[in-house]
């Protein structure tokens, strides 16, 4: 822990360095344009910023090294889903660049581009982690299971079983079930994201193509009713009930016999007779039952 005297001496030394640099002809950044600063040796500018940190010079460095932010953001963005906005990644990368400018030390004798790249990527990755709703432990377990499964696939030449993966991981069945459950976390996507581009140039979103199983299709219901009427037309009441109970209510021959007060063998016999008759009746209308393309 430095003493008050030591801190005072350090502050005095810094002031002396600044006054010395000014006496040697320090750069007056505030009165120079960007084009003029571009003509100055960058090492000289860094020395000036180290001796006399100023907002105009920091802004110049931010603008000068902005392409590094975009470069790193685009490389990370290429491996991410569409709902991630590259502008958000660049905003996070700018904070990393700002920290790198303030912490850059010329005594390390490394290029600033080499020094700042990990800081920019780190800031972007930190932003992505904050956006991720899945805990990092779950991501780690998922990667662990996937790595074990890939190793076994390459070794066996086929997809491994759950027991083989559990043995590879060195865990029992209960622990593997827990790992598998964590690694199968459900992803979250935006229903407003683009699904594809239509022929007319209109954007088709996920919500436009998602299937809603809770709603009935009126056309399918009408076709189903017409088909039922067509099949049961010309059948007696008992024969119609056998067809409906067996194919639409999915009852067994024994259950149908109990319902109609018939033996199971008699129901089976009637069912075979019905099929033979229907096959003969529908043979010339087979095209009506072909799925539309």
N, C-alpha and C positions, 0 to 999 in steps of 0.2 A: 504494500500500500504506500504510494508516494506521499511524502509529507507536504505541508503547505508551502514550505520553502522550495521544495523540489518543483512543485507545480508552478510556482512563481518564476523560478529560474527558467523552466521550459517555455513559459509564456513570453518571458523577456527575450529568450533566444529566438523564438519564432518571429517576434516583432523586429528584432535586429536583422533576421534573414530577409524579411519583407522590405525593410528600409534599404538593406544592401542591394536587393534585387532592383528596387526602384532606382537606386543611385547608379546601377549598371545599365539602366535603360530598359526597364520592364515594359512589357507590351500593354498598351492601353486598349483592352479588348472592347470596352464600351463604345469607343469611337470608330471601330473597324466593322466593315460589312463582312458577310459570309465569304464573298469572293476574295476579299483581302486576307481573311484568316486562312483560306485554302492555300494561299501562296506561302504561308509561314510553315516551317518545319513542325510536324506534329509533336515531336519530342520536346521542342521548345515550348509548345503550348501546354503540354502536360507538366512541364517544370513550372510554368507560370501558374497553372491551376493548383499545383501542390503548394507553392509558396503563397499564392493569393487566391483562394477559392472564390469564384464570383458566379453569379447567376447567369450572366450573358455567356460566359465561357462554358458553363455546364450545359446550357441550352444548345450551344454550338456542337458540343460532343454528342448530345442526344440526337440531334438532327443528322450528324455525320455517320453515326453508327446505327441509325434506324434500320437500314437494310439487313443488318444482322438479326434484328428482332423478327422481321418478316421472314427471313430465311429459316430460322429455327422454328417459328410458329407454323410455317407451311409444312415442314418436315414432320412435325408432330401431328398436324391436322390431317395429313394423308392417311393416318392409321386410325382415325376416329370416325364415329358415325356422323351422318349428315346434320343431325340436330345441334351439333356443337358449332358455334359461330367462331370463325377464325379471328374476327375482330376482338372477341373476348380474350383469346389467347394472346394477341398482340398487346392488348392493354396490360395483361399480367406480365408479359415480357418486358414492357417499358419500365415497370417497377424494378425488375431485375437489372435492367441496364442502368437505371438511376443509382441503384445500390452499388453496382460495379464501378461506376464513375467515381463515387464518393470514397470507395474503399481501395481504389487502384494505387499501388505503391511502385514507383519507378525502381526502387532498390532491388526488387525481385528480378529485374532484367528479363521480363517476358513481354510479348506483344499484348496490347490491350485486347485485340480480337480473340487471342487465345484465352485470356483471363476471363473475359466477360461471357463467352459462350455458355459455360456450365451454369453461370449465375442466371442467365436468361432462361435456359431450359428448366432449371430448378424452379424458377418463379412460375413458369407455365405449368409444370407438373403439380406444383402446390395448388394452383388454381383448379386444375382438373380434379385433384383429390377432394377439394372442398365442394365441387359440383357433384361428386359421386355419392349416391345415396346408399351404396353397398359398403359395409365396413371393410377396412383393409384386411382384417383377419379372414373374412370370407373370401376375398380375392386371393389371399395367400393359399388357403385350403383348396380353392378351385384350381389354381396353378399346380399345386402339388398332385392332385388327383389326375389332371390332364397329362402331366409329365410322366407319371407312372403308367398310365394307359398307353401313351405313345411309345414308351420303351418296350412294353410287352407286345404291342402291335408289330413293331419292327423285328422283335425277336421271334415271335410265333408265326408271323405272316398272316394273321387273322385278328379279329377283334377279341380281346380277352374277356373272360367272364368276370363277374363281380368277385368271386372267391379268389381268382388269380390276381386281381388288382389289390384286394385286401392283403393278400400274402406278400405282394411286392411292396406295399406300404408298411408291412409289419404291424397291422392292427387287427383286432378281432371284428366279428360281424357287426356288433353294435356300434363300435367306433367308426367302421367304414360307412354304415348307414348315415351316421351323423355327418361325416365328411362329404358323402355323396349328396345329402340334402343341402348342405351349405354351398356346395359347388354348383348346384342346380338353381341358384337364385334367379328369380324372374327379373328380366330386364324391363326398363321403362322407356317407352318411346312416345314421341309426340304424335297425336292424331292429325296434327296440322302439317306435318312434314310431307314433302313431295314424294309420291309413290312412283310416278313416271310422267313423262310428257306425252300428252295425247296428240293425235294427228293434227288437230286444229290449233295446236300451240297452247291449249289450255292446260294448266297444271292440275294433275289428278292427285289428290291428297289421300292419306291413309284412311281417313274417315269416309271417303267416297267409295272405297272398295271393301271395307271390312264387312264381314257377314254377321248379320244379327239373327241368331237362332231363336230368339224369343218371339219373333214375328212370323206369322204364317204367310205363305205365298198364295195369293188368291188363285193364280193360274194353276199352280200345282194341285190345290184343293179341288178346283173344278174338274181338272183332268182325272184326279183320283175318283171323284164321284161318278163321272161319266164312265170310267173303266169298270167300276163296281156295278153300275146299272147294266152295262153291256154284257158283262160276264154272267150276271145272275138272271138276265132276261130269258124267259122260256123254261126256267127251272121251277120245280115244285117248291112248296114252302120248306119242306124238310131238306131238300137239296140246297136251296138258297142259304139256309141256316148253317149247313155243314160247311159251305164255301166261306161264308162270312166268319164263322167261329174259328175255322182252322187257319185261314190266311190273314184275316184282319185282326181277330182277337187273340191269335196265337195259342189256341187251346189244343190240348192233345186229343187223340181219337177217343181215349177213355173218358175224358171230361165231356166231350161232345155227346157220347153215348149216354152218359148219366143225365145230361141236360135234356136230351130228346127222348129218353126212355127207350134207348136202343142198345144192342150189344156192341161191343167194340169191333168185333169182326164185321157186323152188319154196316157200321159206319164206314169202315175201311173199304168194304165192297162197293158201297154207294159212292164213295169218294173216287174210286178207280173208274167207275162208270161215268161219273160227271166229267172227269178229266178227258176221257176218250171222246165224249160228245163235244166238249168245248174245243178240243184240238181240231176236230173235224170242222166245227163252225168257224173258227178263227183262222184257219189255214190260209184262206184267200184274203185276210185282212192283216197279214203279218207286218206290212209296211207301216200301218198306223201305230204299231208299238215300238218302232225303231226310234231311238233318241234323235232329236233334231240337232243338226250340226251348228 
